[in-house]
């Protein structure tokens, strides 16, 4: 466990912790960071483009799950047997993967989660 300090400023208490600990907690919480693709906004009549929404939603889920496990894009791509460029396009919401690619990613994530759980 890393050292945590606190301080009080203007009557409010703040916690200071190591950057690595902060990043780990942020990833675990699924924080909406600039690294996550934006979900498309509704058009003038309130409709949301379905394909773009599905791409962005899948991308956000993959990124969050990958962060929770602590894998880089390159490592997940290697474990899934796909090109890093392919995973990058999927995670940016620029590409719709086929079913086989999604299954490879899911299996790789599940194996990585199981391995991480065994180490705890």
HELIX and SHEET records of a PDB file:
HELIX    1   1 UNK A   19  UNK A   29  1                                  11    
HELIX    2   2 UNK A   50  UNK A   69  1                                  20    
HELIX    3   3 UNK A   73  UNK A   80  1                                   8    
HELIX    4   4 UNK A   84  UNK A   91  1                                   8    
HELIX    5   5 UNK A   99  UNK A  119  1                                  21    
SHEET    1   A 2 UNK A   5  UNK A   9  0                                        
SHEET    2   A 2 UNK A  12  UNK A  16 -1                                        
END                                                                             
